[in-house]
Amino acid sequence: EDEKKYFVEDLCVRSEVWGFGGPPEVSCIKALGEELTDRQRVAVFKELENTPGESTRDDLALEAIFTSVPEEDWVRIQIGELRKVVIVFTDGDSSNKAGAKVAIKKLRDKGVAVVAIGITKAATPAIGLYAPNGKIAKTAAETGIITGDVLKEFIAGLNG
């Protein structure tokens, strides 16, 4: 915080968490913000702990993310002042591939990096849907490592 005033660019990292399953389960669990408190972590964990598996409506979550971005952020993304990365963690296949493809394309066309990390080989179909940015974590334990690799890739070049 003390050094922030010396930065030429805003290097603030903000996070947001969405849940998706069937249409009733698509919601923002943690609003976009700089903090991720212990209380928020617990709330996200509790919300995502119960995934009934009825369907995977990633298309609805991606569309909601698209519509939630303010116009001034779209401008900042286009001119390179802001980077936005959407990482979809999934353990299965999209229930609406056509809708997901449209939503992925809309986000990417606006300059957003959209990546899927499939958890176990059951999520292999997500690799193709989110190509060229589909990754697979062979085990749930690998998810953190793969996420770190994805973030390294997309923040490369921030220093010039």
N, C-alpha and C positions, 0 to 999 in steps of 0.2 A: 504494500500500500504506500509506504514512504517513497519508494522509487517510481511509482506509477506516473507521477507528474513529469518525469524526464523522458518517458517513452514518446516516440514520434507517432506510433500507431497504438491504438487501443488493443492490448493483448489480453483482454478479459475473456475468460472462458465461461460460457453459459451452457447449462444443460437443461434438458426437458425430457420427461419420460412419458411415453404413451403405451397403453395396453391395447391389445387387439386380439380378438377371438371372433365370436359371433357379433353381429351388430350391437347388441346391448353391452358388450364388453369393450367396445372401442371408446376410449376416453383418455384425456390427459390426466396422468397420475401425479406428476410433479410439473408445475408450471415453469416456463423458461426463466432462469435466474442464475446468478453467480454462485449462490450457496447450494450445498447439498449437505444438510445437517444430518446428524444421527437420527433425529426424529423422521426426517424425510426418507432416509435410507430404509428405516424400519417400515414406514408406510408403503413404500414401493415394494419391498420384499413381501409384505403381507398381501398386497394387491395381486402381485404376480405369482404368489405361491399356489394359488388355486386357479389352474387353467383347465376348464372343463373339456376343451378339445372338440367342441361341436363344429367349429369352422375356424378358418384363418383368414380374416378380412383385413389383411395388411393394406389393401387398396383404400379402405375407408380411413384408416389412420394416416396414410400418406396424403390423401386428399385433404384431410383436416389440417395436417401440418402445412400444406401448401396454402390453404385459405387463411391460416392464422398469421402468416408472415406479413407485417405491415409494408406498405408500398415503399417507404423510405429505406427499409432493409433490402428490398429487391434492388433498388438503385445502388445502394452501397455494395451489394454483392457484384453487380454488373461492372462497377468501376474498380473492383478489387480492394475496397476498404473493409469488407466483411467476408468471412468464410463461413459457410454453413455445411455441416456434415450430418447426414441422417444415417444412423446405423440401425438396421433392422435385425434383431435377434430372433431366430425362428427355429422351431424343432420340427417343422413340417413343410407342407406345400401350400401355396396360396389357394384359397377357395375361389378367387376371382382373378385368374391370371391376366385376362384382358384388361380389367380395371386397374390392376396393379401396374401393368406395362404403361398404361396411359398416365397414371399418377407419377411413376418413376420418370417418364419422359418429360412431363411438365416441370418437375423439380430440376432435373438435369438441364433442361433448356434454359432455366433461369440461373444456372450456375451453381446449383447445389450438388455436392457429392452425395450420391445415394449408394449405400453399401449394404449387403446382407451378410450376416454371419450365421451360417447354418450350424445348428448344434446337433452333432452326430450325423451319421450317414442317412438317417431318415429325412434330413433336410436337404439332401442333395439336389432336388428339383429347384430350390431357391438359387442355386449357383447359376443356373441357366437364365432364370427369370431376371436376376439382377446383374447379369454379365454386362460389362467385363469386371464388375466390382462385387462378385460373389465369392465368399470365402467359406471354408468349412472348418469347424473345430471338431476333431475326431471324438473328443470327449467334452463334457461340460467343463471340466477343469481347464481345458485349453482355451476356453472362451476369452479369458482375460489377456492371455498372450496374443491371441489373434487380434483382439481389440486394440491393444497397444501397437501392434504392427500397422493396423489400419490408420490409427491416429498419426503415427510417425510419417506415414506416406503422405497424408493430406495436409500436414502442417509443415512439411519440408519447404524450404524456401522462404519462410517467414522473416528470416534475418537478412534478406536481400537477394 
